[in-house]
C-alpha cells in the first residue's frame, strides 16, 4: 500500500513539475512576443514620429553599441534630430527573439537606403541595450533576390538550441577553417537561397564568390564569433573579421530546415577605430 502511495505521489509530482515548466515556457514566449512587438513599433516610430514607443527605452539605462551614435537616450534622440524631415522609411521584415534579446531585420531609408540587422536587449520590459549592422542597399543582387525577402514565419521552436548549436559548429568548422570539408554537413546541397548582394544561390555560388574574393587579394576572413541568437528556424551569428581589406563586423542570419541551412541573409559593416567612436561601449560587448 505504501509503495502504491509513493508511486501515485511521484506521478503527481512529475505532472506538477511538467505543468509548471510548460507554464514558464508559455510565459517566457509571451514576454518575447511582446518585446518583439515593442521593437517593431520603436523602429517604425523613426518613420512616423510617434512618441509612445520611445517609452519602451529605459531612460536611465540605454547602452548604445552603434559606433556612430552617442550613448543613452539622448544620443538616440540626437541622431533622429539629424534626419532630414520626412526622409526616414522603416519596414521591419522579420523579427525573432532569444530570451532578453530581440533581433530585427529591416529595410531602411535612414540617411539613404540601407539594410539593417538590429539587436535589442530588454530588462523588465524596457530596452537597455542596442547593437546593429547597417549595409548599403543595392538595386540588384547576384541571386536576383532582394536583401530581405524570403520566409518570415518562425517555426520549430523546440529546435532552437539544436539550430544554434548547428550554426556554432558550422562557424567553427567552415567559417573558421577547422574542417571546411564538412560544409555539406551544415548547408543543404539541394537548396541554399542567398541574399548577399554579390553571392549567387547554392553552394556553387558561395564557392565561386569566395574564390573570386581570394583571387582578387581580398578574401573574406572570419576571425572571431561574439554571439549567437536564435528562435526556432532563424539563427543570427555576430562575428568580426576582414573583408575588402577592412576590419568588419559580420551579422549573418541563417534559416534552418530539416537540420541544414537553406537560406542566408547578412549585413556587413566596417568597424571604425575606437578613438573615432561616439561611445565607449564596444561593438561586440554582449
C-alpha positions as a Markdown table, in Angstrom:
| # | Residue | x | y | z |
|---|---|---|---|---|
| 1 | Unk | 0.0 | 0.0 | 0.0 |
| 2 | Unk | 2.8 | 2.4 | 0.9 |
| 3 | Unk | 4.6 | 1.6 | -2.4 |
| 4 | Unk | 1.3 | 2.4 | -4.3 |
| 5 | Unk | 1.0 | 5.7 | -2.5 |
| 6 | Unk | 4.7 | 6.5 | -3.3 |
| 7 | Unk | 4.1 | 5.8 | -7.0 |
| 8 | Unk | 1.0 | 8.0 | -7.0 |
| 9 | Unk | 2.8 | 10.8 | -5.3 |
| 10 | Unk | 5.7 | 10.5 | -7.7 |
| 11 | Unk | 3.4 | 10.7 | -10.7 |
| 12 | Unk | 1.6 | 13.7 | -9.3 |
| 13 | Unk | 4.9 | 15.4 | -8.6 |
| 14 | Unk | 6.2 | 14.8 | -12.1 |
| 15 | Unk | 2.9 | 16.0 | -13.7 |
| 16 | Unk | 3.0 | 19.1 | -11.5 |
| 17 | Unk | 6.6 | 19.9 | -12.5 |
| 18 | Unk | 5.8 | 19.4 | -16.1 |
| 19 | Unk | 2.9 | 21.7 | -15.9 |
| 20 | Unk | 4.9 | 24.4 | -14.1 |
| 21 | Unk | 7.6 | 24.1 | -16.8 |
| 22 | Unk | 5.1 | 24.4 | -19.6 |
| 23 | Unk | 3.6 | 27.5 | -17.9 |
| 24 | Unk | 7.1 | 29.0 | -17.6 |
| 25 | Unk | 7.8 | 28.4 | -21.2 |
| 26 | Unk | 4.5 | 29.9 | -22.2 |
| 27 | Unk | 5.2 | 33.0 | -20.0 |
| 28 | Unk | 8.6 | 33.4 | -21.5 |
| 29 | Unk | 7.3 | 33.1 | -25.0 |
| 30 | Unk | 4.6 | 35.7 | -24.3 |
| 31 | Unk | 7.3 | 38.1 | -23.0 |
| 32 | Unk | 9.5 | 37.6 | -26.0 |
| 33 | Unk | 6.5 | 38.2 | -28.4 |
| 34 | Unk | 5.6 | 41.4 | -26.5 |
| 35 | Unk | 9.3 | 42.5 | -26.7 |
| 36 | Unk | 9.3 | 41.8 | -30.5 |
| 37 | Unk | 6.2 | 44.0 | -30.9 |
| 38 | Unk | 7.8 | 46.8 | -28.9 |
| 39 | Unk | 10.9 | 46.7 | -31.2 |
| 40 | Unk | 8.8 | 46.8 | -34.4 |
| 41 | Unk | 6.9 | 49.8 | -33.0 |
| 42 | Unk | 10.0 | 51.6 | -31.9 |
| 43 | Unk | 11.7 | 51.2 | -35.3 |
| 44 | Unk | 8.6 | 52.3 | -37.1 |
| 45 | Unk | 8.4 | 55.4 | -35.0 |
| 46 | Unk | 11.6 | 56.6 | -36.7 |
| 47 | Unk | 9.5 | 57.0 | -39.8 |
| 48 | Unk | 6.2 | 58.1 | -38.2 |
| 49 | Unk | 7.5 | 60.3 | -35.4 |
| 50 | Unk | 5.3 | 58.5 | -32.9 |
| 51 | Unk | 6.4 | 59.3 | -29.4 |
| 52 | Unk | 4.8 | 56.5 | -27.4 |
| 53 | Unk | 7.4 | 53.8 | -28.4 |
| 54 | Unk | 10.2 | 55.9 | -27.0 |
| 55 | Unk | 8.8 | 54.9 | -23.7 |
| 56 | Unk | 10.0 | 51.3 | -24.4 |
| 57 | Unk | 13.5 | 52.5 | -23.8 |
| 58 | Unk | 14.8 | 52.7 | -20.2 |
| 59 | Unk | 15.6 | 56.4 | -19.9 |
| 60 | Unk | 18.2 | 55.8 | -17.1 |
| 61 | Unk | 20.0 | 52.9 | -18.8 |
| 62 | Unk | 20.3 | 52.6 | -22.6 |
| 63 | Unk | 23.7 | 51.3 | -23.6 |
| 64 | Unk | 24.5 | 52.1 | -27.2 |
| 65 | Unk | 26.9 | 49.9 | -29.2 |
| 66 | Unk | 26.4 | 51.5 | -32.6 |
| 67 | Unk | 29.8 | 53.2 | -33.0 |
| 68 | Unk | 28.3 | 56.2 | -34.7 |
| 69 | Unk | 25.7 | 57.1 | -32.0 |
| 70 | Unk | 26.3 | 58.7 | -28.7 |
| 71 | Unk | 25.4 | 56.7 | -25.6 |
| 72 | Unk | 22.0 | 56.8 | -23.9 |
| 73 | Unk | 18.5 | 58.0 | -24.8 |
| 74 | Unk | 20.0 | 61.5 | -25.6 |
| 75 | Unk | 22.3 | 60.0 | -28.2 |
| 76 | Unk | 19.4 | 58.3 | -29.9 |
| 77 | Unk | 17.3 | 61.5 | -29.9 |
| 78 | Unk | 20.2 | 63.5 | -31.3 |
| 79 | Unk | 20.6 | 61.0 | -34.2 |
| 80 | Unk | 16.9 | 61.3 | -35.0 |
| 81 | Unk | 17.1 | 65.1 | -34.9 |
| 82 | Unk | 19.8 | 64.9 | -37.7 |
| 83 | Unk | 17.5 | 63.1 | -40.1 |
| 84 | Unk | 16.1 | 65.2 | -42.9 |
| 85 | Unk | 12.4 | 65.7 | -42.2 |
| 86 | Unk | 10.2 | 63.1 | -43.8 |
| 87 | Unk | 13.1 | 61.1 | -45.2 |
| 88 | Unk | 13.1 | 58.0 | -43.0 |
| 89 | Unk | 11.3 | 54.8 | -44.1 |
| 90 | Unk | 11.3 | 51.7 | -42.0 |
| 91 | Unk | 10.0 | 48.3 | -43.0 |
| 92 | Unk | 10.9 | 45.5 | -40.5 |
| 93 | Unk | 10.6 | 42.3 | -42.4 |
| 94 | Unk | 11.4 | 39.6 | -39.9 |
| 95 | Unk | 11.9 | 39.7 | -36.1 |
| 96 | Unk | 12.8 | 37.0 | -33.7 |
| 97 | Unk | 13.8 | 36.7 | -30.0 |
| 98 | Unk | 16.2 | 34.8 | -27.8 |
| 99 | Unk | 15.4 | 35.4 | -24.1 |
| 100 | Unk | 16.0 | 39.0 | -23.4 |
| 101 | Unk | 17.3 | 39.8 | -26.9 |
| 102 | Unk | 15.2 | 40.8 | -29.9 |
| 103 | Unk | 16.7 | 40.7 | -33.5 |
| 104 | Unk | 15.1 | 42.8 | -36.2 |
| 105 | Unk | 15.8 | 42.6 | -39.9 |
| 106 | Unk | 14.8 | 45.9 | -41.5 |
| 107 | Unk | 14.7 | 47.6 | -44.9 |
| 108 | Unk | 15.5 | 51.2 | -44.1 |
| 109 | Unk | 15.8 | 54.6 | -45.7 |
| 110 | Unk | 18.0 | 56.0 | -42.9 |
| 111 | Unk | 20.4 | 58.6 | -44.3 |
| 112 | Unk | 19.9 | 56.7 | -47.5 |
| 113 | Unk | 18.7 | 53.2 | -48.4 |
| 114 | Unk | 20.1 | 50.6 | -46.1 |
| 115 | Unk | 19.6 | 47.1 | -44.8 |
| 116 | Unk | 19.9 | 46.8 | -41.1 |
| 117 | Unk | 20.1 | 44.0 | -38.5 |
| 118 | Unk | 19.4 | 45.4 | -35.1 |
| 119 | Unk | 19.7 | 43.7 | -31.7 |
| 120 | Unk | 17.9 | 45.0 | -28.6 |
| 121 | Unk | 18.3 | 43.8 | -25.0 |
| 122 | Unk | 15.4 | 44.0 | -22.6 |
| 123 | Unk | 15.3 | 44.2 | -18.8 |
| 124 | Unk | 12.0 | 44.2 | -17.1 |
| 125 | Unk | 10.1 | 45.1 | -20.3 |
| 126 | Unk | 12.3 | 48.0 | -21.2 |
| 127 | Unk | 15.2 | 48.3 | -23.8 |
| 128 | Unk | 18.5 | 48.7 | -22.1 |
| 129 | Unk | 21.0 | 47.9 | -25.0 |
| 130 | Unk | 21.3 | 48.2 | -28.7 |
| 131 | Unk | 23.7 | 46.7 | -31.3 |
| 132 | Unk | 23.4 | 46.8 | -35.1 |
| 133 | Unk | 25.0 | 46.4 | -38.5 |
| 134 | Unk | 23.9 | 48.7 | -41.4 |
| 135 | Unk | 24.8 | 48.0 | -45.0 |
| 136 | Unk | 24.0 | 49.9 | -48.2 |
| 137 | Unk | 21.0 | 48.6 | -50.1 |
| 138 | Unk | 21.6 | 47.5 | -53.7 |
| 139 | Unk | 19.1 | 47.6 | -56.5 |
| 140 | Unk | 20.2 | 44.1 | -57.9 |
| 141 | Unk | 21.8 | 41.1 | -56.2 |
| 142 | Unk | 23.7 | 38.3 | -57.8 |
| 143 | Unk | 20.9 | 35.8 | -57.0 |
| 144 | Unk | 18.1 | 38.0 | -58.2 |
| 145 | Unk | 16.6 | 38.0 | -54.7 |
| 146 | Unk | 16.4 | 41.1 | -52.5 |
| 147 | Unk | 18.4 | 41.5 | -49.4 |
| 148 | Unk | 15.4 | 40.9 | -47.1 |
| 149 | Unk | 12.8 | 38.8 | -49.0 |
| 150 | Unk | 12.0 | 35.2 | -48.2 |
| 151 | Unk | 10.2 | 33.4 | -45.4 |
| 152 | Unk | 9.5 | 35.2 | -42.1 |
| 153 | Unk | 7.4 | 32.6 | -40.2 |
| 154 | Unk | 9.1 | 31.3 | -37.1 |
| 155 | Unk | 8.7 | 27.5 | -36.8 |
| 156 | Unk | 10.4 | 24.6 | -35.0 |
| 157 | Unk | 10.6 | 26.5 | -31.7 |
| 158 | Unk | 11.6 | 23.2 | -30.0 |
| 159 | Unk | 14.7 | 23.0 | -32.2 |
| 160 | Unk | 16.0 | 26.4 | -31.2 |
| 161 | Unk | 19.0 | 25.2 | -29.2 |
| 162 | Unk | 19.8 | 22.4 | -31.8 |
| 163 | Unk | 19.8 | 25.0 | -34.6 |
| 164 | Unk | 22.0 | 27.4 | -32.6 |
| 165 | Unk | 24.5 | 24.5 | -32.0 |
| 166 | Unk | 24.4 | 23.7 | -35.7 |
| 167 | Unk | 25.4 | 27.3 | -36.6 |
| 168 | Unk | 28.1 | 27.4 | -33.9 |
| 169 | Unk | 29.6 | 24.2 | -35.2 |
| 170 | Unk | 29.4 | 25.4 | -38.8 |
| 171 | Unk | 31.2 | 28.6 | -37.8 |
| 172 | Unk | 34.0 | 26.6 | -36.2 |
| 173 | Unk | 34.4 | 24.0 | -38.9 |
| 174 | Unk | 33.7 | 26.0 | -42.0 |
| 175 | Unk | 34.0 | 29.8 | -41.4 |
| 176 | Unk | 37.0 | 29.5 | -39.1 |
| 177 | Unk | 38.5 | 26.7 | -41.1 |
| 178 | Unk | 38.7 | 23.8 | -38.6 |
| 179 | Unk | 37.1 | 21.3 | -41.0 |
| 180 | Unk | 36.0 | 23.1 | -44.2 |
| 181 | Unk | 35.2 | 19.8 | -45.9 |
| 182 | Unk | 32.3 | 19.4 | -43.6 |
| 183 | Unk | 30.4 | 22.2 | -45.3 |
| 184 | Unk | 27.7 | 19.8 | -46.6 |
| 185 | Unk | 27.1 | 18.7 | -43.0 |
| 186 | Unk | 25.7 | 22.1 | -42.4 |
| 187 | Unk | 24.5 | 23.7 | -45.6 |
| 188 | Unk | 22.0 | 22.0 | -47.9 |
| 189 | Unk | 23.2 | 20.8 | -51.2 |
| 190 | Unk | 19.7 | 20.9 | -52.6 |
| 191 | Unk | 18.6 | 24.4 | -51.6 |
| 192 | Unk | 20.7 | 27.4 | -50.4 |
| 193 | Unk | 18.9 | 30.7 | -51.1 |
| 194 | Unk | 21.3 | 33.6 | -50.9 |
| 195 | Unk | 20.6 | 37.3 | -50.2 |
| 196 | Unk | 24.1 | 38.6 | -50.0 |
| 197 | Unk | 24.4 | 41.3 | -52.8 |
| 198 | Unk | 27.3 | 39.7 | -54.6 |
| 199 | Unk | 26.9 | 35.9 | -54.0 |
| 200 | Unk | 24.7 | 33.6 | -56.1 |
| 201 | Unk | 22.4 | 30.9 | -54.9 |
| 202 | Unk | 23.7 | 27.5 | -53.8 |
| 203 | Unk | 27.0 | 26.1 | -52.6 |
| 204 | Unk | 28.4 | 26.6 | -56.1 |
| 205 | Unk | 27.6 | 30.3 | -55.9 |
| 206 | Unk | 29.2 | 30.6 | -52.5 |
| 207 | Unk | 32.4 | 28.8 | -53.6 |
| 208 | Unk | 32.6 | 30.9 | -56.7 |
| 209 | Unk | 32.3 | 34.2 | -54.8 |
| 210 | Unk | 34.9 | 33.1 | -52.1 |
| 211 | Unk | 37.3 | 32.1 | -54.8 |
| 212 | Unk | 36.8 | 35.4 | -56.6 |
| 213 | Unk | 37.5 | 37.4 | -53.4 |
| 214 | Unk | 40.6 | 35.4 | -52.7 |
| 215 | Unk | 42.0 | 35.7 | -56.3 |
| 216 | Unk | 41.4 | 39.5 | -56.1 |
| 217 | Unk | 43.5 | 39.6 | -52.9 |
| 218 | Unk | 40.5 | 40.5 | -50.8 |
| 219 | Unk | 39.5 | 37.3 | -49.0 |
| 220 | Unk | 36.5 | 37.1 | -46.7 |
| 221 | Unk | 38.0 | 36.1 | -43.3 |
| 222 | Unk | 36.1 | 35.3 | -40.2 |
| 223 | Unk | 38.3 | 35.7 | -37.1 |
| 224 | Unk | 36.0 | 35.5 | -34.0 |
| 225 | Unk | 32.4 | 34.9 | -33.1 |
| 226 | Unk | 30.9 | 37.0 | -30.4 |
| 227 | Unk | 27.3 | 35.9 | -30.1 |
| 228 | Unk | 24.7 | 33.5 | -31.5 |
| 229 | Unk | 21.0 | 34.2 | -31.1 |
| 230 | Unk | 18.1 | 32.1 | -32.3 |
| 231 | Unk | 14.4 | 31.4 | -32.2 |
| 232 | Unk | 13.2 | 28.3 | -34.0 |
| 233 | Unk | 14.4 | 28.1 | -37.6 |
| 234 | Unk | 16.2 | 31.5 | -37.5 |
| 235 | Unk | 19.7 | 32.0 | -36.1 |
| 236 | Unk | 21.9 | 35.1 | -36.1 |
| 237 | Unk | 25.6 | 35.0 | -35.6 |
| 238 | Unk | 27.6 | 38.1 | -34.8 |
| 239 | Unk | 31.3 | 37.9 | -35.8 |
| 240 | Unk | 34.3 | 40.0 | -36.7 |
| 241 | Unk | 36.9 | 39.6 | -39.4 |
| 242 | Unk | 38.3 | 41.1 | -42.5 |
| 243 | Unk | 36.6 | 41.8 | -45.9 |
| 244 | Unk | 37.8 | 44.0 | -48.7 |
| 245 | Unk | 41.0 | 44.5 | -46.7 |
| 246 | Unk | 39.0 | 46.2 | -43.9 |
| 247 | Unk | 38.1 | 45.2 | -40.4 |
| 248 | Unk | 34.4 | 44.4 | -40.4 |
| 249 | Unk | 31.5 | 43.1 | -38.4 |
| 250 | Unk | 29.6 | 40.2 | -39.9 |
| 251 | Unk | 25.9 | 39.8 | -39.0 |
| 252 | Unk | 24.6 | 36.6 | -40.6 |
| 253 | Unk | 21.1 | 35.3 | -40.4 |
| 254 | Unk | 20.6 | 31.6 | -41.3 |
| 255 | Unk | 17.3 | 29.8 | -41.8 |
| 256 | Unk | 17.5 | 26.1 | -40.9 |
| 257 | Unk | 15.2 | 23.4 | -42.3 |
| 258 | Unk | 15.4 | 19.7 | -41.5 |
| 259 | Unk | 18.8 | 20.1 | -39.9 |
| 260 | Unk | 20.5 | 22.1 | -42.7 |
| 261 | Unk | 21.0 | 25.8 | -43.5 |
| 262 | Unk | 18.8 | 26.6 | -46.5 |
| 263 | Unk | 18.9 | 30.4 | -46.6 |
| 264 | Unk | 21.2 | 33.2 | -45.7 |
| 265 | Unk | 20.9 | 37.0 | -45.2 |
| 266 | Unk | 23.6 | 39.3 | -43.9 |
| 267 | Unk | 24.8 | 42.8 | -43.2 |
| 268 | Unk | 28.5 | 43.6 | -43.2 |
| 269 | Unk | 29.8 | 46.9 | -41.7 |
| 270 | Unk | 33.2 | 48.4 | -41.4 |
| 271 | Unk | 34.5 | 48.7 | -37.8 |
| 272 | Unk | 35.8 | 52.2 | -37.1 |
| 273 | Unk | 38.7 | 52.7 | -34.6 |
| 274 | Unk | 37.6 | 53.0 | -31.0 |
| 275 | Unk | 39.2 | 56.5 | -31.0 |
| 276 | Unk | 36.6 | 57.6 | -33.6 |
| 277 | Unk | 33.6 | 56.0 | -31.9 |
| 278 | Unk | 30.9 | 58.2 | -30.3 |
| 279 | Unk | 30.6 | 55.9 | -27.3 |
| 280 | Unk | 33.0 | 53.6 | -25.4 |
| 281 | Unk | 30.7 | 50.6 | -25.0 |
| 282 | Unk | 32.3 | 48.4 | -27.7 |
| 283 | Unk | 30.7 | 47.0 | -30.8 |
| 284 | Unk | 30.7 | 43.4 | -29.5 |
| 285 | Unk | 30.1 | 43.6 | -25.8 |
| 286 | Unk | 27.1 | 41.4 | -25.1 |
